[in-house]
Structures are given as C-alpha cells and as structure tokens.
Amino acid sequence: MAFTLAPTAVTDGYRLAEHDTIGSTNAEALDLARAGDAGRLWVVSKNQQGGRGRRGRAWQSPPGNLAATLLVVADYELKLASTLGFVAGLALADALDAVVPNGNIAVGIDAGRGVGNNSRNRFELKWPNDVLASGAKMAGILLESTMLGEGRFAVAVGIGVNVIAHPQDLPYPATSLRALGAACDAETLFLALSDAWADNARLWSEGRGLAAIRNRWLERAAGIGSEVAVRIDNRVVRGIFETIDEDCRFVIRDHDGGVVTVAAGDVHFGAVASAGAA
C-alpha cells in the first residue's frame, strides 16, 4: 500500500514525497528547502534509519513505523514557527482518534503513573512534543529550522509514530499502536494525519488562530493539576502543572506559590517528579 494525501490536503496545496527507506525525513525536507522547494511538502517513510529526537537524541523508527515531516517555508514572525509543534500534536491526536477503533485504547492516562486520570481523551498531549496513549509515549514531534535569506525560513515539522514497534530500553514508558491492540498501518495513519493537519493548520492560520489551537491543546493536555518536575539546563523546577500561556509556554505553580514559566525543558510527571529523578 502506498502513502497518499487526503483530498483536503491536496485541495490546500500539499504535496507528497514518499520513500521506502530514508536517513531522516527532517534532514531531507530541509535539504529540499535549501534547494528551492516552496514548502507544503510531506516527506514520508516507513523505514527511517537516522531519525533524531529532541536535544540530539536518537529516535528509533524500525520498518513499519511512521516517519513523516512537513516542510513549511514562510516569512512570518519566526517565533510563531515554534507553535507549529502544537498544531502537529493536535493533528496527530485527531488522526489517531479517526483510525483507531474506540474499544482499542483506554480513555485517559493510567492514574498509577501519577499523570492524571480525569481526561476524556484516548490520546493525550504531553508538553511540548509528545503524544501519549495509556500514559505511555506513542509519538514524538521535532521541529528543526533553517534560514533561507530575504526574510524567509524553512521549518521541518517531524512526526514519528510507533505504529508496529516501540523501544524497550527507555527511562519512561513507551508503547505502539500494535502493542495496544490497534491494527492500523503507517499508510492509513498518514492519510488521516494529512487530513487532520490541513484542518488544524487552517485553524492556526499563521498564528492568527493560536488562541484556538491553545484551547484545543489544553483539552487534550496530559497532567494538568499534577505534580511535575521540569529539567531546564542544569536545574530542576518542581511544582504543579497549571496551564500553558498564550505563547504555549509551560506554566508551573511552585511549592512556594510562585509562578514559573518555561519555554523549553524536559517534563516529568508523577512519581518521577516526586522522587526527584527528573
């Protein structure tokens, strides 16, 4: 089965570059931008051999998982580009809801992991860039950018999903669609993803609809009201996860009652946060 774009994506001008095997979909997208590609291009593969996560960590993507990158070329305010990760998270969660039967994935997060148990969502969003199912990481999102000159820049919105396999040797729980009993392949998921991205990108509207994206994201947020620890460079901030602000930064109420706003960091919930292992 080949990868295909949803009709809504085609109508909105998106294109597709499909690969059997690739080093990194993000790297390929940025190379194409430097060579003059105008963007709105999905680069996809079921076998990515050199994927990266945040902070240069390796992202394992064996054959059958989904590696997809959307190339965005723009000239709007650069800081808006970082909020594309929230658009991507929503799009992926919407796509997963569309292709996974309701009986396969439990609603909410395992309360035993201390991440919260009041959600009505089967797929939840962990700030800033993870999608969770049953409290375990199913997908990661990585944004990388390059300047192109004349006020233009390119952003690679990378989305990696554990469809048929997930890593076992991580310091946090991970899972895959197959492990949770969902019989969905990468091609079916990508079709739904391209459709959901088109919808959420229209809502985002180059940042004009960021408030609506923020509200949708908070409806799916993992861990609001829970104990959290955030590693920021060489220090750890602990407290209660309250919200994300209008710029989608992470907001913590610390144990002294103060408010700490975090633009970038590694988030740990529940027992890990309480034990100081973050």
C-alpha positions in Angstrom: 0.0 0.0 0.0 1.4 3.4 -0.9 1.2 6.6 1.1 -1.4 9.1 -0.2 -2.6 12.5 0.7 -6.2 13.2 1.9 -8.3 15.1 -0.6 -8.4 18.1 1.8 -4.6 18.2 1.8 -4.5 18.1 -2.0 -7.0 20.9 -2.2 -5.0 23.0 0.2 -1.9 22.6 -2.0 0.1 20.0 -0.1 2.4 17.6 -2.0 3.9 14.2 -1.1 7.5 12.8 -1.4 7.4 9.1 -0.5 10.5 7.0 0.4 10.9 3.3 1.1 13.9 4.0 3.3 15.4 7.3 4.4 18.0 8.6 6.7 16.0 11.4 8.2 12.8 12.9 6.9 13.6 16.2 8.6 17.0 16.4 7.0 15.6 15.6 3.6 12.9 18.3 4.0 15.4 20.9 5.0 17.8 19.9 2.1 14.9 20.4 -0.3 14.1 23.8 1.2 17.7 24.9 0.6 17.4 23.7 -3.0 14.4 25.9 -3.5 11.4 23.8 -2.6 8.4 26.1 -1.8 7.1 24.0 1.1 3.8 22.4 1.8 5.6 19.1 1.1 5.2 15.9 3.2 8.3 13.7 3.2 7.3 10.2 4.5 8.8 6.8 5.0 8.1 3.6 6.9 11.8 3.0 7.5 13.9 5.8 8.9 17.4 5.0 9.8 18.8 8.2 11.1 15.9 9.8 13.0 16.5 12.3 15.8 14.6 13.4 18.8 15.0 16.5 21.0 18.4 17.5 22.2 20.0 15.3 19.5 18.7 12.0 21.0 18.3 9.1 18.6 14.7 8.3 17.5 14.3 4.6 16.7 12.0 4.0 13.7 12.1 0.4 12.5 10.3 -0.7 9.4 6.5 -0.3 9.7 6.5 2.7 12.0 5.7 6.2 10.6 8.3 8.9 9.9 6.7 12.0 8.4 7.9 15.5 8.0 6.0 18.5 6.8 8.2 21.2 5.2 6.9 24.7 5.8 8.5 27.7 4.1 7.4 31.1 5.4 8.2 34.7 6.0 6.0 35.4 9.0 7.4 36.1 12.5 9.9 33.4 13.3 8.7 32.8 16.9 5.3 31.6 15.5 7.1 28.7 14.0 7.6 27.1 17.4 3.8 26.8 17.8 3.6 24.5 14.8 4.5 21.7 17.2 1.2 22.2 18.9 -0.6 22.1 15.6 1.2 18.9 14.8 0.3 17.3 18.2 -3.4 18.1 17.7 -3.3 16.9 14.1 -1.8 13.6 15.1 -4.2 13.1 18.1 -7.1 13.8 15.8 -5.8 11.3 13.2 -5.3 8.6 15.8 -8.9 9.1 17.0 -10.1 8.8 13.4 -8.3 5.5 12.6 -8.2 3.6 15.9 -11.5 1.9 16.9 -12.9 3.2 20.2 -12.5 -0.1 22.0 -8.8 -0.4 21.5 -7.3 2.3 23.6 -8.5 3.2 27.1 -9.7 6.7 27.8 -7.3 8.9 29.9 -4.0 8.1 31.5 -3.1 5.4 33.9 -3.5 7.1 37.3 -0.9 4.8 38.8 1.7 6.7 36.9 0.5 9.9 38.5 -0.1 11.8 35.3 -3.7 12.4 35.9 -6.9 10.4 35.3 -9.6 12.9 34.5 -9.2 13.1 30.8 -11.8 12.1 28.3 -9.1 11.6 25.6 -7.6 8.3 24.5 -4.6 10.1 23.1 -3.2 12.9 25.2 -0.6 15.6 24.5 2.4 16.0 26.8 4.2 19.3 26.6 5.9 20.2 24.5 6.0 17.5 21.9 4.8 14.0 22.8 1.6 12.1 22.2 0.6 9.5 24.9 -1.6 6.5 24.9 -2.5 4.8 28.2 0.2 7.0 29.9 3.0 5.8 27.6 4.8 7.7 24.8 3.5 6.7 21.3 4.8 9.6 19.2 7.3 12.4 19.2 7.4 15.7 17.4 10.6 17.5 16.4 10.8 21.0 14.8 14.0 22.0 13.1 14.6 25.2 11.0 17.0 26.9 8.7 17.1 30.4 7.3 16.8 30.8 3.6 17.5 34.5 3.1 15.3 37.5 2.2 13.4 37.1 5.4 12.3 33.6 4.6 12.9 30.4 6.6 12.1 26.7 6.5 10.7 24.6 9.3 10.7 20.8 9.2 7.8 19.5 11.4 8.9 16.0 12.1 6.4 13.4 13.4 7.5 9.9 14.4 4.8 7.4 15.5 5.3 3.9 17.0 2.9 2.0 14.8 4.1 -1.6 15.0 7.0 -1.4 17.4 8.4 0.8 20.3 11.7 0.9 22.1 12.1 -1.1 25.3 15.1 0.5 26.9 13.9 3.9 27.8 13.7 5.7 31.2 10.0 6.3 30.6 7.1 4.1 29.4 6.6 3.8 25.6 4.1 1.9 23.5 2.9 1.3 20.0 -0.4 1.0 18.3 0.2 -2.7 17.8 1.0 -3.2 21.5 -2.3 -1.6 22.4 -4.2 -3.9 20.0 -4.9 -1.4 17.2 -4.5 -2.9 13.7 -3.5 0.3 11.9 -0.7 0.6 9.4 1.5 3.6 8.7 -0.2 4.4 5.4 -3.7 4.6 6.9 -2.4 6.8 9.7 -0.6 9.1 7.4 -3.7 9.6 5.2 -5.7 10.7 8.3 -2.8 12.8 9.5 -2.6 14.8 6.3 -6.3 15.5 6.6 -6.1 16.5 10.2 -3.1 18.7 9.6 -5.0 20.6 6.9 -7.9 21.2 9.3 -5.7 22.3 12.2 -3.4 24.4 10.0 -6.4 26.3 8.8 -7.4 27.0 12.4 -3.9 28.1 13.3 -3.8 30.4 10.2 -0.2 31.5 10.5 -0.7 32.3 14.2 -3.9 34.3 13.9 -5.8 31.3 15.4 -3.2 30.4 18.0 -5.6 31.1 20.9 -8.0 28.4 19.4 -5.1 26.0 19.0 -4.1 26.6 22.6 -7.6 25.9 23.8 -7.8 22.7 21.8 -4.4 21.6 23.1 -5.4 22.2 26.7 -8.4 19.9 26.2 -6.0 17.1 25.4 -3.2 18.1 27.8 -1.7 15.4 30.0 -1.1 16.1 33.6 -2.8 19.4 34.3 -3.1 19.7 38.1 -0.4 17.1 38.7 2.9 17.2 40.3 5.6 18.0 37.8 9.3 18.4 37.5 10.9 20.2 34.6 14.6 20.0 33.9 15.9 23.3 32.5 19.5 23.0 31.5 21.2 22.0 34.8 18.4 22.8 37.2 15.0 21.2 38.1 11.9 23.2 38.8 9.1 21.4 40.7 5.5 22.2 41.3 2.0 21.8 39.9 1.3 22.0 36.1 -1.3 24.8 35.8 -1.6 25.6 32.1 0.2 26.8 29.1 0.2 30.5 28.5 -0.8 32.5 25.3 2.6 31.7 23.8 2.2 28.0 24.6 4.9 28.1 27.3 4.6 25.6 30.2 3.3 27.3 33.5 4.1 25.8 36.9 2.9 26.8 40.3 5.9 26.1 42.5 5.7 24.9 46.1 6.2 28.5 47.4 3.2 29.7 45.5 5.1 31.4 42.7 4.5 31.0 39.0 7.3 29.7 36.8 7.0 29.9 33.0 9.1 27.5 31.0 9.9 28.0 27.3 11.9 24.7 26.8 12.7 21.8 29.1 12.1 18.1 29.8 8.9 17.4 31.7 8.4 14.6 34.2 5.1 13.8 35.9 4.0 11.9 39.0 6.3 9.5 40.8 9.4 10.6 38.8 8.8 14.2 39.7 8.1 13.5 43.3 11.2 11.3 43.7 13.5 13.9 42.2 14.6 11.7 39.4 13.8 14.2 36.7 
